[in-house]
Amino acid sequence: MVATTSIDPYLSNKGKREKLENLAARYCLEKQSVPGRNQSIAMPDYLFTTDGCSRWLDQSWVSCCVVHDIMYWCGGSDEERKQADQIIMQCVNQKVSLVGVIMYPGIKVGGSPWLPTPWRWGYGWKEWPRGYQETNFHQDIKSILKKLHVSETIEEQLK
């Protein structure tokens, strides 16, 4: 099951879509790599896709949802999912007060890796149910997002 896209210009502009796909791949590579080790890194089977804010209005906070989709596409541990869900709640709350708090329970329930939804945790992988994966916590998710300028790049690509 592959998520479909529904936001413009991501859908209509191939260059912007490819830039977001590459950004998602870089995030997933960075998250899984351990500095100083030569290792094989598994990447999701499907290209990155986003539907904006799944089953929610794509308003001024849509960039927060795309950042969240990048983290969900790659998947990972239960702890990483908790961090991803906190990040979207905080991001949306910064855009519109309390909306992130309202969205949060739906994200927690609807994003479970055990549900056959196109927006579940780890949706980039063919294997379902994939569940949670063990990871090496060599880097905090927030530091990876900051290092790759994920939020800024997404804001630019959605213009």
KATA-V936245 format. One record per pair of residues at least 4 apart in sequence whose ideal C-beta (glycine too) atoms are under 6 Angstrom apart, sorted by the first residue. I is the first residue (numbers start at 1). J is the second residue. Records with the same first field share a line. If there is no record, write none. Layout:
# KATA-V936245
I = J / J
This chain:
# KATA-V936245
1 = 118
2 = 46
3 = 49 / 51 / 118 / 123
5 = 10 / 11 / 49
6 = 51
7 = 52 / 58
8 = 12
9 = 13 / 16
10 = 17
16 = 157
19 = 157
20 = 157
21 = 47 / 48
23 = 153
24 = 48 / 70 / 73
26 = 148
27 = 70 / 148
28 = 74
29 = 41
30 = 144
31 = 144
32 = 41
34 = 136 / 138
44 = 124 / 125
45 = 125 / 126
46 = 124
48 = 73
50 = 66 / 69
52 = 58 / 62 / 65
53 = 58 / 62 / 65
54 = 119
58 = 62
60 = 95
61 = 92 / 95
63 = 154 / 155 / 158
64 = 88 / 91 / 92
66 = 154
67 = 150 / 151 / 154
68 = 84 / 88
69 = 73
71 = 84
72 = 121
73 = 123 / 124
75 = 121 / 122
76 = 80 / 133 / 135
77 = 132 / 135
78 = 132
80 = 141
81 = 121
83 = 141
85 = 107
89 = 100 / 104
92 = 99 / 100
93 = 100
103 = 107
106 = 110
107 = 111
111 = 121
113 = 120 / 121 / 122 / 130 / 131
114 = 129
115 = 120
118 = 123
122 = 130
125 = 130
139 = 143 / 144
145 = 150
149 = 153
